[in-house]
């Protein structure tokens, strides 16, 4: 069991026959190879749609390997490729540093994206140290900006909803016109469509974007609003923490209370009380988790994101059982 693929299979407790058909080795193309011209013509927007299924298949192994490298379960071997990207949910600064350490010598492009438009922004590798908590700037050919609750462009440093414009924005949800109308709205230019992400962001004076939270994830406690990512960033800086998810749980007194679920790196001995004390040293009191649950793993979605919805559902189930 010497290769990274072997270690991934062992960690997932999968045999070769049990691995899903889309879990395939990373795609390797000969130097200078291009898709046939007839296929390029079928996709006027470029290579993306043609290569997307292949890239998605190759990404599965990369996602698993990256997650194991972050957790410390696997020491990643030096990759042949010199560029690596992340997408979808924004990476925390601590995860970026762990990935840089695991894949030394590789340029890491930390990206943020949505299903509705794939990529939104990227953080150039030479800007990671200067903007460690940023998700970067808009990808070429697109425009992104932050709007306030009145739909006006927000001033730098002001939290608001991220809006995206560009040729990569989806046409709509299949057979869901009402859902489409909620997120796609006409822009000021003729024929322009704006995608309202539902994510809260802020932008600095130089145009770098900073993810704050999903609107639906904001925790309202003690009359204050808590963005889970702010708490997660602090906890993830504590040595020995591999993964962390913060979410709101019902509380009769507070309305909602902050809860954290944490996984630890191998050989680490941390307690929930130690994590709470660390939070109290670095956060406002109302942001400190009321509960800290240590687990071996966190529930994830089919795309590998940590599922706060699953954690909230577990809490609701336990509360219902306690009442019966």
KAWO-V339712 format. One record per backbone hydrogen bond with DSSP energy under -0.5 kcal/mol. NH is the residue of the N-H (numbers start at 1). CO is the residue of the C=O. Records with the same first field share a line. If there is no record, write none. Layout:
# KAWO-V339712
NH: CO  CO
This chain:
# KAWO-V339712
7: 3
8: 4
9: 5
10: 6
11: 7
12: 8
13: 9  10
14: 9
18: 15
19: 15
23: 20
24: 22  57
33: 30
39: 36
40: 36
41: 37
42: 38
43: 39  40
46: 43
50: 47
51: 47
52: 48
53: 49
55: 51
56: 52
57: 53
58: 54
59: 55
60: 56  57
61: 57
62: 58
63: 59
64: 60
65: 61
66: 62
67: 63
68: 64
69: 65
70: 66
71: 67
72: 68
73: 68
74: 68
76: 74
84: 107
86: 109
96: 92
97: 93
98: 94
99: 95
100: 96
101: 97
102: 98
103: 99
104: 101
106: 103
107: 82
108: 106
109: 84  107
110: 108  123
111: 86  109
112: 121
113: 88
114: 118
117: 114
118: 114
120: 112
121: 112
122: 137
123: 110
124: 122
127: 124
128: 125
131: 127
134: 131
135: 209
136: 209
137: 122
139: 120
142: 139
143: 165
145: 163
147: 161
148: 152
151: 148
154: 146
157: 203
158: 155
160: 201
161: 147
162: 199
163: 145
164: 195
165: 143
167: 141
169: 166
170: 116
176: 173
180: 176
181: 177
182: 178
183: 179  180
184: 180
185: 183  194
187: 192
192: 189
194: 185
195: 164
196: 183  194
197: 162  195
200: 213
201: 160
202: 210
204: 208
207: 204
209: 136
210: 202
212: 200
213: 200
215: 198
217: 214
218: 214  215
219: 226
220: 218
221: 219  224
222: 254
224: 221
226: 219
228: 226
229: 212
230: 227
231: 227
232: 228
233: 229
234: 230
235: 231
236: 232
237: 233  234
238: 235
241: 238
242: 240  263
243: 263
245: 261
247: 259
249: 257
251: 255
255: 251
256: 254
257: 249
259: 247
260: 291
261: 245
262: 293
263: 243
264: 295
265: 240
266: 71
268: 265
270: 268
275: 271
276: 272
277: 273
278: 274
279: 275
280: 276
281: 277
282: 278  279
283: 279
287: 284
288: 284  285
290: 258
291: 258
293: 260
294: 292
295: 262
301: 305
304: 301
307: 299
308: 306
311: 307
312: 308
313: 309
314: 310
315: 311
316: 312
317: 313
318: 314
319: 315
320: 316
321: 317
322: 318
323: 319
324: 320  321
